[in-house]
């Protein structure tokens, strides 16, 4: 039996906003440096733009994989992704959460995720349900 306090919607939204601010600042700095450095080459600017897009898209996936279910925002809010059956989530679990993040959060502007987190017994969005994961508080 696992006994963890589930992260509520407020904790998860604040973690998302912290991640978004960090990511926005990092992309802005990288963009200013990169676009001024590659100003003379259209091909280099295109490649750099693809790089920045990849940083935006894969930020959450990379940090959850390499930090055992925590991005910077989750670390700040002291929450973490775990398997609902116990133990750490696997790479495929993080990937499943990441794929459905597009639907849960980005395409619906967070509406679907908010409704599901608030109403499901394990505070799960679609990505969590598919991956059999939950986001829990590390400090009750």
PyMOL commands that set and color helices and strands:
alter all, ss='L'
color gray80, all
select helices_A, chain A and resi 9-37+42-66+72-77+91-107+111-119+126-131
alter helices_A, ss='H'
color red, helices_A
select strands_A, chain A and resi 79-83+133-137
alter strands_A, ss='S'
color yellow, strands_A
deselect
rebuild
show_as cartoon
